Amino acid sequence: MKNIHIQKIIKPFIFSSFLAFSLLFSSCGEDPSDPQPTVQEQTRLILVSSPWKMTKVTVDGFDQTNVYRDLVLTFLNTQYNSVNGKGVWPASGFWNFDNSEATAFVRSDGVRVEIQNISESSLRLSLDWDETTFITSGRTLSLEGQHIFEFGK
């Protein structure tokens, strides 16, 4: 008789305990009060995720990919490095967003670069360059005009 009485007490206790633990652990998860990353933070994370290899360049609408062949940009938190950037992309410098929407940044040389498109695998940047320069052998180092750079990883 005593055994049946204990079972009547223990079964509801076990069920209540199971229910309490289930509710406790189901409430664990993302805290809605945790702030979501800003657009600048999200864009910065994509930029710094890996080096960007140039796939195409147009200057004033004309394909000039061969002029900037093998261009690679690497972004760090507030710095960048370029390989084969010619005159348009100095070998290194600083950058910072110029608006809260992260649609453009300004380099340490004062050039404003628009971010026309950005995703995990592609990047499209636009800038205006105001000079054409040449290497002593007569080959073009950089071209004047609106540059649109397309990059992939």
Secondary structure, DSSP 8 states (H G I E B T S, - for coil): -HHHHHHHHHHHHHHHHHHHHHHHHHT-S--TTS----HHHHHHHHHHTS-EEEEEEEETTEE-TTTTTT-EEEE-SSEEEEES-TTTS-SEEEEEESSTT-SEEEETTS-EEEEEEE-SSEEEEEEEE---EE-TTS-EEE--EEEEEEEE-
